[in-house]
């Protein structure tokens, strides 16, 4: 007889900036030479989880009193605040900066941008979401799905989705923006300024006071890999901002072009995924083939060069974890509804819950009533 449930789904919540995980200790299921469950499993298996990830980027900005820059987010439990770029003295006022910066102001953004949302950790196998963004100015975190396999020869291979599978949204539908760049009724870009001049990789301004130029520059974040992206009046990318020069009021871009007049930037990006639920899966086949899935749709297939694999059952007595690796930079933040590992080459058929065959379960956790 089937059971039917109504109401809100229940989840184990990992708050932003937490230090929490579930410990799976081989001591509880076997001896030092004979581990139970997945530790002694070397055949095909599938791990999958139903999750809602949180944002780690926060809302990067230059200074608090600039009305042209979006204010910080300080009331959300799903995204951590970010200190202003122009005030390193504010660093110690933000718990988020101490958490991500580990004591160094200049690292707090870089560490957010490289953060790993660890879903399952074993010394030989890691299943996680990797932040792929290069700036946190008007840019919530976006995540690709990854696994790290360490074969029996000690070689580690990372298999990851080619593109982010969880992304922010910047398209406004049926919304009026006098500075918007529209495609029919939709707009994803808004005018930054109409007095830009780009020669080579340098963006300068053809007119305006020093204060006006500074206000425009403050809207744009920078990063060594590329910050805020600049677009032409035709919606073509002109490159990303990689540095600012306040003395000459110029911006250095990641690519060369020649243009005078209007330039555009992204409309506000929203992390709508904070209200979404995703099923993520990874299947390992005995021949070394790895396949990643999102909502049961295959997104990546790759074969290990040396296919032999075994879970680590000796390091720290085979300790494995759900929700965190061994580092702060490997902490999952979000809602974990269910997670399981089972024998077999395919994810379970259902999307909103996990349904591994009882006889094939290696572990299974659900966080309901």
PLY file of the C-alpha trace (Angstrom):
ply
format ascii 1.0
element vertex 369
property float x
property float y
property float z
element edge 368
property int vertex1
property int vertex2
end_header
0.00 0.00 0.00
1.48 3.34 -1.06
1.77 6.24 1.38
0.79 9.76 0.28
2.22 12.80 2.07
1.20 16.47 1.92
2.77 19.62 3.35
6.28 21.07 3.35
9.29 18.86 2.79
11.65 18.58 5.74
15.39 19.09 5.43
18.56 19.11 7.45
19.63 22.76 7.31
23.29 23.72 7.11
23.21 27.51 7.81
25.58 29.89 6.05
28.97 30.03 7.78
28.28 26.84 9.73
30.71 24.14 10.80
28.58 21.05 10.68
28.47 17.59 9.18
27.28 14.05 9.74
30.10 11.67 10.56
30.09 8.18 9.09
32.56 6.10 11.07
33.54 2.66 9.85
33.95 1.60 13.50
30.20 1.41 13.81
29.74 -1.06 10.96
32.80 -3.26 10.94
36.29 -4.02 12.22
39.59 -2.53 11.16
40.00 -5.30 8.61
36.36 -5.81 7.59
34.37 -2.62 7.08
30.67 -2.78 6.42
28.41 -0.91 4.01
30.19 1.15 1.34
33.75 0.88 2.74
34.25 -2.59 1.31
32.21 -1.96 -1.83
34.30 -1.71 -5.02
31.66 -2.47 -7.63
29.36 -0.02 -9.44
27.48 2.46 -7.25
25.39 5.63 -7.43
25.33 8.50 -4.95
22.53 11.07 -5.11
21.10 13.88 -3.03
18.11 16.21 -3.02
19.25 19.69 -2.05
18.67 23.44 -2.02
22.07 25.19 -1.99
22.59 28.61 -0.42
24.64 31.50 -1.81
28.20 32.08 -0.52
29.07 35.22 -2.52
27.00 37.86 -0.77
26.55 41.27 -2.38
29.94 42.84 -3.17
30.05 46.62 -3.18
32.49 49.50 -2.88
31.16 51.56 0.02
28.07 51.85 2.20
27.20 55.49 1.52
27.16 55.28 -2.28
23.48 55.38 -3.26
24.34 54.12 -6.73
25.52 50.78 -5.38
23.12 48.09 -4.16
23.06 47.77 -0.40
24.39 44.76 1.43
22.13 41.84 2.27
22.05 41.54 6.06
18.63 40.02 6.75
18.87 36.80 4.74
19.73 33.49 6.35
20.67 32.11 2.93
23.49 34.45 1.87
26.33 35.92 3.99
27.02 39.68 4.21
30.11 41.16 2.51
32.22 44.07 3.82
32.82 47.08 1.58
35.91 46.98 -0.64
37.12 50.44 0.38
37.17 49.74 4.13
39.46 46.91 5.19
38.97 48.22 8.73
35.45 46.81 8.56
36.81 43.33 8.13
36.61 42.27 11.77
33.05 43.61 12.03
31.85 40.88 9.71
31.67 37.30 10.90
31.41 36.29 7.24
34.79 37.85 6.47
36.47 36.08 9.36
34.83 32.85 8.19
35.77 33.11 4.51
38.90 35.22 4.93
40.44 33.08 7.66
42.05 36.19 9.13
43.09 37.88 5.88
40.89 40.62 4.41
42.18 40.16 0.85
41.22 36.48 0.86
37.60 36.73 1.89
36.26 37.27 -1.66
38.69 34.88 -3.34
37.76 32.13 -0.91
34.04 32.63 -1.55
34.64 32.36 -5.29
36.47 29.03 -4.91
34.20 27.54 -2.24
33.15 23.89 -2.46
29.75 22.76 -1.20
30.72 19.26 -0.05
27.84 16.80 -0.12
29.81 13.62 0.62
33.44 13.24 1.64
35.68 10.21 1.78
39.46 10.50 1.48
39.22 8.71 -1.90
35.88 10.10 -3.15
34.35 13.59 -2.93
30.96 14.69 -4.28
30.33 18.44 -4.25
29.21 21.70 -5.86
31.97 24.11 -6.93
31.43 27.87 -7.10
32.41 29.07 -10.61
31.93 32.85 -10.38
34.78 35.36 -10.75
33.26 38.31 -8.87
30.62 38.91 -6.21
29.52 42.31 -7.56
25.93 41.76 -8.69
26.79 38.08 -8.87
25.46 35.37 -6.54
27.37 32.11 -6.49
26.84 29.69 -9.35
27.74 26.03 -9.04
28.95 23.18 -11.21
28.66 19.56 -10.11
31.93 17.74 -9.39
33.40 14.48 -8.11
36.99 13.69 -7.16
38.05 10.05 -7.59
41.35 8.72 -6.25
42.07 5.33 -7.81
43.97 2.48 -6.20
47.20 3.83 -7.72
46.76 7.15 -5.88
45.86 9.20 -8.99
43.07 11.74 -8.38
40.76 12.69 -11.26
38.16 15.47 -11.05
35.06 15.00 -13.19
32.84 18.08 -13.41
29.96 19.44 -15.45
31.10 21.57 -18.37
28.93 24.49 -17.22
27.31 25.62 -13.98
24.18 23.61 -13.27
22.83 26.01 -10.63
22.86 29.63 -11.79
21.58 33.11 -10.95
18.95 34.86 -13.10
19.24 38.39 -14.53
16.43 38.49 -17.11
13.51 40.78 -16.28
10.21 39.98 -17.99
7.69 42.74 -18.77
9.60 45.22 -16.59
10.21 48.82 -17.66
13.77 50.10 -17.41
14.43 53.35 -19.25
18.09 52.29 -19.59
17.37 48.65 -20.39
18.55 46.75 -23.46
15.44 44.88 -24.61
14.81 41.77 -26.64
11.04 41.89 -27.16
9.63 42.29 -23.62
12.71 41.01 -21.81
15.85 42.77 -20.63
19.06 41.35 -19.18
21.24 44.45 -19.58
21.01 48.05 -18.42
23.03 51.09 -19.50
26.06 51.85 -17.34
27.01 55.11 -19.09
26.72 56.85 -22.46
30.14 58.53 -22.23
32.45 55.52 -22.45
35.47 55.34 -24.68
37.30 52.04 -25.12
40.65 51.83 -26.85
42.42 48.53 -26.62
41.77 47.24 -23.12
41.28 50.65 -21.50
37.84 52.11 -20.76
37.79 55.85 -20.02
35.10 58.55 -19.99
34.62 61.31 -22.58
32.92 63.68 -20.13
31.60 64.03 -16.60
32.94 65.24 -13.27
35.40 63.24 -11.24
32.63 62.32 -8.80
30.38 61.08 -11.62
33.14 58.93 -13.06
33.98 57.55 -9.64
30.32 56.67 -9.04
30.24 54.67 -12.28
33.44 52.84 -11.41
32.15 51.93 -7.97
29.38 49.86 -9.49
31.89 47.44 -10.98
33.77 44.70 -9.20
37.18 43.44 -10.27
38.98 40.14 -9.99
42.13 38.70 -11.48
40.00 36.29 -13.53
37.56 38.99 -14.58
34.97 40.96 -12.63
31.86 42.74 -13.91
31.22 42.20 -17.62
30.80 45.20 -19.97
28.60 45.07 -23.09
28.19 47.22 -26.22
24.92 48.86 -27.27
24.36 45.76 -29.41
24.62 43.42 -26.44
28.08 42.11 -27.40
30.54 41.44 -24.59
33.46 43.86 -24.44
35.27 41.96 -21.71
35.37 41.91 -17.95
36.80 44.52 -15.61
40.08 43.27 -14.16
41.34 46.49 -12.53
40.45 50.11 -11.78
42.61 53.23 -11.70
40.96 55.88 -9.54
43.61 58.49 -10.35
42.99 58.43 -14.10
39.38 57.19 -13.82
39.98 54.26 -16.18
39.07 50.58 -16.19
41.18 47.78 -17.59
39.23 45.10 -19.46
40.05 41.48 -20.20
39.90 41.93 -24.00
40.55 44.60 -26.61
37.94 46.61 -28.52
37.25 50.08 -29.89
33.99 51.84 -29.06
32.65 55.26 -28.05
29.24 55.88 -26.52
26.89 53.57 -24.62
28.07 50.60 -22.62
25.90 48.21 -20.62
26.14 45.90 -17.63
23.95 43.10 -16.29
20.57 43.73 -14.75
20.41 42.72 -11.05
21.15 39.03 -10.69
18.98 37.03 -8.32
19.72 33.68 -6.70
16.30 32.20 -7.36
17.81 28.77 -6.73
17.48 29.54 -3.00
13.83 28.58 -3.42
14.41 25.60 -5.73
15.08 21.91 -5.12
17.60 19.93 -7.16
18.40 16.25 -7.43
22.11 15.68 -8.13
23.61 12.26 -8.83
26.86 10.54 -9.73
27.17 6.97 -11.03
30.43 5.02 -11.02
30.61 1.95 -13.27
33.05 -0.88 -12.74
34.79 -0.07 -16.05
35.75 3.37 -14.68
33.01 5.34 -16.41
31.66 8.27 -14.40
28.31 9.89 -15.22
26.86 13.01 -13.58
23.15 13.82 -13.51
20.96 16.77 -12.55
17.28 15.96 -12.06
17.99 12.59 -13.71
19.32 14.25 -16.88
22.84 13.16 -17.85
25.17 16.18 -18.04
28.65 14.63 -18.14
30.27 11.27 -18.91
33.97 10.56 -18.49
36.06 7.41 -18.12
38.92 7.16 -15.63
42.28 6.27 -17.15
42.83 3.74 -14.35
39.36 2.46 -13.41
40.09 0.54 -10.20
38.63 2.26 -7.15
38.02 1.55 -3.48
36.74 3.78 -0.68
39.31 4.70 1.95
38.66 2.57 5.05
41.92 3.25 6.90
42.58 7.01 7.15
41.05 8.16 10.47
39.45 4.73 10.64
37.70 5.32 7.33
35.84 8.41 8.57
33.51 9.77 5.91
31.26 12.80 6.11
28.01 14.22 4.82
27.99 18.00 4.49
31.67 18.87 4.87
35.18 17.87 3.89
38.16 18.48 6.16
38.40 22.24 5.42
36.18 25.28 6.03
36.31 25.82 2.26
34.54 22.45 1.82
31.41 23.19 3.86
27.94 22.61 2.45
25.52 25.45 3.17
21.90 24.84 2.31
19.11 22.34 2.81
19.71 18.61 2.51
16.44 16.72 2.10
17.79 13.25 1.33
21.07 11.60 0.45
21.82 7.99 -0.44
24.38 5.66 -1.94
23.28 2.40 -3.52
24.65 -0.41 -5.62
23.94 -0.01 -9.31
24.75 2.07 -12.38
21.79 4.48 -12.53
20.04 7.06 -10.33
16.68 6.17 -8.85
13.77 7.03 -11.14
11.99 9.54 -8.91
12.85 13.26 -8.82
11.34 14.60 -5.59
12.47 11.77 -3.35
15.11 9.04 -3.46
13.94 5.48 -4.04
16.93 3.14 -4.01
16.14 -0.57 -3.91
16.21 -1.66 -0.27
18.55 -4.58 -0.93
21.03 -2.29 -2.74
21.29 0.51 -0.16
24.81 1.31 1.05
23.50 4.23 3.11
20.33 6.30 3.02
19.33 9.35 5.08
16.09 11.27 4.89
15.40 14.22 7.15
11.63 14.21 7.49
9.30 13.81 10.39
0 1
1 2
2 3
3 4
4 5
5 6
6 7
7 8
8 9
9 10
10 11
11 12
12 13
13 14
14 15
15 16
16 17
17 18
18 19
19 20
20 21
21 22
22 23
23 24
24 25
25 26
26 27
27 28
28 29
29 30
30 31
31 32
32 33
33 34
34 35
35 36
36 37
37 38
38 39
39 40
40 41
41 42
42 43
43 44
44 45
45 46
46 47
47 48
48 49
49 50
50 51
51 52
52 53
53 54
54 55
55 56
56 57
57 58
58 59
59 60
60 61
61 62
62 63
63 64
64 65
65 66
66 67
67 68
68 69
69 70
70 71
71 72
72 73
73 74
74 75
75 76
76 77
77 78
78 79
79 80
80 81
81 82
82 83
83 84
84 85
85 86
86 87
87 88
88 89
89 90
90 91
91 92
92 93
93 94
94 95
95 96
96 97
97 98
98 99
99 100
100 101
101 102
102 103
103 104
104 105
105 106
106 107
107 108
108 109
109 110
110 111
111 112
112 113
113 114
114 115
115 116
116 117
117 118
118 119
119 120
120 121
121 122
122 123
123 124
124 125
125 126
126 127
127 128
128 129
129 130
130 131
131 132
132 133
133 134
134 135
135 136
136 137
137 138
138 139
139 140
140 141
141 142
142 143
143 144
144 145
145 146
146 147
147 148
148 149
149 150
150 151
151 152
152 153
153 154
154 155
155 156
156 157
157 158
158 159
159 160
160 161
161 162
162 163
163 164
164 165
165 166
166 167
167 168
168 169
169 170
170 171
171 172
172 173
173 174
174 175
175 176
176 177
177 178
178 179
179 180
180 181
181 182
182 183
183 184
184 185
185 186
186 187
187 188
188 189
189 190
190 191
191 192
192 193
193 194
194 195
195 196
196 197
197 198
198 199
199 200
200 201
201 202
202 203
203 204
204 205
205 206
206 207
207 208
208 209
209 210
210 211
211 212
212 213
213 214
214 215
215 216
216 217
217 218
218 219
219 220
220 221
221 222
222 223
223 224
224 225
225 226
226 227
227 228
228 229
229 230
230 231
231 232
232 233
233 234
234 235
235 236
236 237
237 238
238 239
239 240
240 241
241 242
242 243
243 244
244 245
245 246
246 247
247 248
248 249
249 250
250 251
251 252
252 253
253 254
254 255
255 256
256 257
257 258
258 259
259 260
260 261
261 262
262 263
263 264
264 265
265 266
266 267
267 268
268 269
269 270
270 271
271 272
272 273
273 274
274 275
275 276
276 277
277 278
278 279
279 280
280 281
281 282
282 283
283 284
284 285
285 286
286 287
287 288
288 289
289 290
290 291
291 292
292 293
293 294
294 295
295 296
296 297
297 298
298 299
299 300
300 301
301 302
302 303
303 304
304 305
305 306
306 307
307 308
308 309
309 310
310 311
311 312
312 313
313 314
314 315
315 316
316 317
317 318
318 319
319 320
320 321
321 322
322 323
323 324
324 325
325 326
326 327
327 328
328 329
329 330
330 331
331 332
332 333
333 334
334 335
335 336
336 337
337 338
338 339
339 340
340 341
341 342
342 343
343 344
344 345
345 346
346 347
347 348
348 349
349 350
350 351
351 352
352 353
353 354
354 355
355 356
356 357
357 358
358 359
359 360
360 361
361 362
362 363
363 364
364 365
365 366
366 367
367 368
